[in-house]
Amino acid sequence: EIYALIGTEPMTVDDIVAGLDSEEVTRNKVTARLGKLVKAGLAVKEAVKVDGKQRMAYRLAGDEAVAE
């Protein structure tokens, strides 16, 4: 579900939790799953500014993650 939700624009963990809209989904679960997606090369973690503060955000990996 997380992989299907994130796109090419960076999303914070809070945005992803809100997008999943389920009581069973916690911030910790989402963070753990995102870590697995990053490790598998399916997602990219990057710093973004939200309300003047630096936050970590995630987006789908693009061509930069593909080594040919």
C-alpha positions in Angstrom: 0.0 0.0 0.0 2.8 2.4 0.8 4.6 1.7 -2.5 1.3 2.4 -4.4 0.8 5.6 -2.5 4.2 7.3 -2.9 4.9 8.9 -6.2 7.7 10.9 -7.8 7.1 13.9 -5.5 8.6 13.6 -2.0 6.2 12.7 0.8 6.8 12.9 4.5 6.0 10.0 6.8 3.1 12.0 8.2 1.7 12.6 4.7 1.9 8.8 4.0 0.2 7.9 7.3 -2.6 10.3 6.5 -2.9 9.0 3.0 -3.3 5.4 4.2 -6.1 6.5 6.5 -6.2 3.4 8.7 -6.2 3.0 12.4 -3.9 0.0 12.1 -1.2 2.1 10.4 1.3 3.7 12.8 4.1 6.1 12.1 6.6 3.5 13.2 5.2 0.8 10.9 5.3 3.2 7.9 8.9 4.2 8.7 10.0 0.6 8.9 8.3 -0.3 5.6 9.8 2.8 3.9 13.3 1.7 5.2 12.8 -1.6 3.5 11.7 0.0 0.2 14.8 2.3 0.3 17.1 -0.7 1.0 15.5 -2.6 -1.9 16.2 0.4 -4.2 12.5 1.0 -4.8 12.3 4.3 -3.0 14.6 7.2 -2.2 14.9 9.1 1.1 15.7 12.8 0.9 15.6 15.9 3.0 12.9 18.5 2.3 11.7 21.7 4.1 8.3 21.7 5.7 7.1 24.8 7.4 10.7 26.0 7.5 11.9 22.8 9.2 13.9 20.1 7.6 12.1 16.7 7.4 12.9 13.4 5.7 10.7 12.5 2.8 10.4 9.6 0.5 9.6 9.2 -3.2 9.8 6.4 -5.8 13.2 5.7 -7.1 13.8 6.9 -10.6 16.4 6.3 -13.2 19.2 7.4 -10.8 18.7 4.1 -8.9 19.0 1.9 -12.0 22.5 0.9 -12.9 22.9 -0.3 -16.5 
